[in-house]
Amino acid sequence: MNPLSIKDGGRRWLTTVGSKPPRTVVDVDDGITADEAFRLAESGTGLVWHGDYPNARNLLAAMSRRCAPAAGKPFQDQRNLQARRARLLGRLLVPLDPGHVLPLRRGPDVRTACAEVYGPSETASLVSLRELLGVVGAHEWRVKGVEIPALGAKIHPHHGVFSPVRGEYVDLVARTPLPAENLAFDIGTGTGVLAAVLARRGVERVVATDNEPRALACARENFERLGFSGLETLETDVFPPGRAPLVVCNPPWLPARAHTPLERAVYDPGSRMLHAFLDRLPRHLEPGGEAWLILSDLAELLGLRTRARLLEAFERSGLEVRGREDTRPRHPRASDPRDPLHAARAKEVTSLWRLTTRAAPAPD
């Protein structure tokens, strides 16, 4: 929560993405047209909604249709358009009364969802409707959970933690032969889904790391719900102390700037996490052990990275490829022609690279 005051009765500004409140706000209701709302939002004005809640959602959808389409444009142009679209649509605001009560006609009960993300509230606040919809949607996923066939159970993602809806990478970890069963490191654990799959497969001890406290809280809750012993969490940049015979990492796949905390699970500027993992891996992988690096080739298909550069990174870090397991994505966007990246997604392959440290040359 960013506790900034804005000129709407001193309401506090709520945001999880670090956005700033509009400098100017106007009160609007069901009488405003989509064209007028879009024009005001384009000028930087925040629109504080006081009408019917379903009509606010309809207005947001109408404003979205007026944004420039991103399909068919180069990747970075798409990203810029998406960021501009997010800023513009983020200017349709709704008030919240103390206790996160939504005081709009036909408005849903958002108290629990907001408390999970923003904490308790004793003051009135303002929040972007677009963000509020994300908060409510995340709460529903947290309650409902995501079915993981490899676990025979559900994983319950928290807000701001990437949901394991792309099951193909989970299946890769579930079917690749284990090099050892005594210890594994799961780097960047997120919801903890891969650590849980390893535990389900019989790995006695798994240390799951992440640098995001909310991810670790999510992982711990999932571990407790699943009832697995031998699962540990640790807040750290990349690796825990020591070495393991198996190290698993599913880093962000696209080397580009993230616009929101959730996007940091997908976008990795300059491939910083990937390179940090590879560079430090030899100091944390036991001799003869394997590191499972899970990567999509979407970055290659978009021209953001080449296969040659990836292989050079392995070589530079003193690593060898012992093998590779490939699969095709099954998520809905892979077959959706309306997706701006459809042409690339239709060809995408997700791979589990089995890496090991390069053997030292034999002495003369």
N, C-alpha and C positions, 0 to 999 in steps of 0.2 A: 504494500500500500504506500502511495506517495501522498503524505498528508498536506497537500497544497490547498490553500483557500481560493475559491473562485467566486465571482460576483453573482451568486445565486443563493442568497441568504446565508452565506458563510459555509456552504456545504463543502465537505472534504472531497478531494479528487481521488478516486480509486483506480489503480492501474497495476497490472502485472507485467506490462511490457515496457514500462519506462516512458510512456508517452506523456507529453505535457498537456495541461488543460488549455482549452481555447482561451485566447485573451478576451474575446467578446462572445457573449451568449445571449440568445433570445428565447423567450418562451413560445412554444408552438403546440398546436393540437391537431385534431382531425381535419381542420379547415385548410391546412397548408397543402399545396400541390407538390408533386414529386419534382417538377421542374424548378419551382421556387426553392424547395429544400436543397436541391442539388446546387443551385446557384449560390445560396448562402454558404453551404459547406465548402464549395470551391473558393469562396472568398476568405475562408479561415474561421467563419463564425460557427460556434457551437449551438446546436438546436436542442433545447431542453424540452422533452416531450411531456405533455400533461393530459394527453387524450387517452383513447382506448388502447390497451396494450397490443392486441392483435393488429390494429391499424398501424402501430409503430413498426411492427415486423413487416407489414406490407409495404410501408414507406421505405424501409431499409432495402427491401428487395427491389423496389422500383428505382431507387438511387443506384443500386448496384448495376442494374441494366443500362444505366446511362454512362457508366465508366467505359473508357476505351478498352476494347478487347486486346488480350495479350497473345492469342493464338497466331501462329505463323511468324512471330517475331523472334530475333535471336535471343538466346537464353538471358543475357544480362538485361536486354530491353524488357523482357517479360518480368524479370525480378523488379526492375524499377517501376514498371506499371503496377505491379502487385503491391509494392510499398506505397505508391501514391494512392492507390485504391483503398488500402487499409487506413491511411491517414484521413482520407475524405469521408469514408463511411464511419470512421470512428468519431465523427463530429455530431452524430445523432446520439443524444444523451438521455438517460432516464434518471430520475431522482430515486434515492433510497432514504427512507426514514430511519431513525435509530433502531438498531436491531436488525438491519438489512431488510426492512419491510418495504415492499414495492407498492407505492400508493397509487396505482393506476387501475382503472376499470378493467375487469377480467384479467388482471395480472396474476401470474402464478406465485406460489410460495417459494421464494428464492433464499430464505433465511439460512438453511443448512448449507446449501451450495456456496453461498457467499462467505459464511463463517469458515468453511474449510479452506478457502483461498485467502481471504483478507483478514481473518481473525475476528474477534468480537468487535462490535461497533456500538458505541453509546451516542454517536452523533449522526446527523443527517449527512448524506453524501451524494455524489454524482458519479455515474459510471457510463462508459460507452455502451450502448445497447449491443453492439457487435461483440464487445468483450463479455458482457453479461450472458449472452447466448452461449458463448464458449464455456463460461464458468458452469452454467446449468448443464450443458451437454457433457462436460467432463464429470460432473457429479453423477449423472445418470450412468456413464460408463463405469465409474467407481463402484456404484451400487450393483450394476448388472454384471460387470466383469466381461472378460474376453475369453472365450473357450479356446484352450490350447490342447489339441489332440495328443501331442507328445507327452503332456502331463496327465491327461485324463482329468483335468481340472481347469479352473478359471484363474486368470491373472486379473487383478483389479488395479488399473492405472489411476494415478492421482492427476489432478490438474497440473499441467506443465511438465509431465513426464510422458515420454513418447509411448504410445500404445502399441503393443505387438500385434497389430492387425495384419501385418505382412507375415503370414505364417511360413513362407518358404525358407527363410533364414533360420527359423526355429527348427524346422525339419532337418536342415543340414546338420545342425549340432546334435540332433537326436539320432541320426543314422551313421555318422562318421565313426569309424572304430576308435575307441579310446586308447591312447598310448599308456595310460596309467589310471589307477582308481583311488590313489591315496590322497591326492591333493590337486586342486586346480585354482587358478586365479581367473576371475571374470572382471575384465577392465571396462569401466563405463557401464555399470550394470543396469541403470535405468529402473525398470519395474522389477528387475531380478529374474526375468523369465528364463534367461540362459543358465544362470546359476541353478535355478530350480530344476531345469531339464537335466543338468549334469548330476544333481543330487538324485533325481528320479532314476538315472542310469546306474547309480551305485557309487559315484565318487564320494568318498568318505568325508572329505572336508573341502569346502569351497569358500574362498575369500572373495567377496564381491566389493569392488571399489567404485566410487563415483566422487566427483567434486561438487555435486549439487545436493545440499541437505534434503531437499524435497524428494529427490530420487531415492536416497537412502531410506528415508522414512517410508516411502512407498514399498521398496524392496523388503524392508523388515516386516511390514504389515502382511505382505504376500507370503513371506516365509513362515510367519506365525500361523497364518490361515491354512497353509498347506501341511504344516506339522512336520517339516523336515528338520532333522538335527544336523549339525555339522555345517550349517550355513552362517557365515559371519559377514558383517558389513564394516567398511572402513572408509572414512572421508579422506581422500587424498587425490593429488593431481592425476596420477596415472597408476603406478604400481604400489603394492604393499611391500614391506620389507621381505627380503629372502628370495628364494627361487622355488619354482614349481615345475613338475614334469608336463603340465598342461596349462597353457595360458590362452584364454579366449578373449577376443576383442571384436566388437561390432561397432566401428567408429562411424561418425557422420560420413556419408558417402559423397557429398558434393563440395568441392573446394570453392565456396562462395560465402559472402557475408550473411550472417543470420540477422533477421530483423526483430525477432522475438526470442524469449528464453526457450520456448518449445522448439523453435527452428534450429537451435544449437544441436539437436539430436540428428539433424539432416544436413546442415551446412557447417563446414569447417574451413574458415578463411585460411588460404594458403596451405591447406592440409596439415595444420599445426598439430592436431591430435594424432593423426596418422603417423607423421614423422617422429613425434615424441615417443609413440609406442614402438615403432621400429628401431629407433636409435637406442632406446634403453632396454629393449627386449633381451639382448644377449646377457645382460647382467642379472636377469630374473628368470631365465629359462634354464632348467637343469640340463646338463649334457645328455644328449640323446632324446630329450623331450621335444614336444611339438607345441607350436603356437598356431591357433586357429584364427586367422584373420578373415572376417566376413565382409566382403565388398561387392557392391553392384558395379557393373561396368557402365552405368548411366552417365557418369562423369566423362568417360571416354566417348560415348555416343554423342554427347553434347559438346565435345571439343574442349573440355575443361582440363583433361588430363590424358596422357597417352599410356598405352600398355608398356611401352618402352621405358617411360619415366618411372612407372610403378616398379618394374623389374630392376631398374637402376637403384631405386631406393632400397630394395631388398639387398642387393649386392653391396651397396655402400654401408649398410648396417651389419654386414658379415653374416647374412642369412641365405639359406638355400631353400628352394621349393621342393618339398618331399612329395607333394601331390596336390591335387585340386579337385574339389567336388563342385559341380555346377547344377543349377536348377533355374527354372523360369518362374518369374513372378506370377502370382495368382490373384493379386488384389484387383479391385474393379477398375482402377485408373489405367491398368495395363491394356485394357480393351475398350476404353472410352474415347471415341474419336473427338469428343469435345474438349478433352484435356489439352492444354497448350503444348505439352511435351509428348503428345501421343505418338508421333513418328519415332521418337527415341525409345519410349517405354515399350512399344510393340516389339522391339528387338532386344530388350534388356535381358541380361543374364546375371544372376546372383551367384557368387562363388565363395566357397570356403577354401582359403589357401592354407595348406599345411606346411608351415615353415619350421625350419630347424637351424641351429647355428652351424655355420660352415666349419668343417673339420680342419684343424690346424695341419699345415703341411708336415709330412714325416721328416724327421731330422736327417741330415746328410750322413 
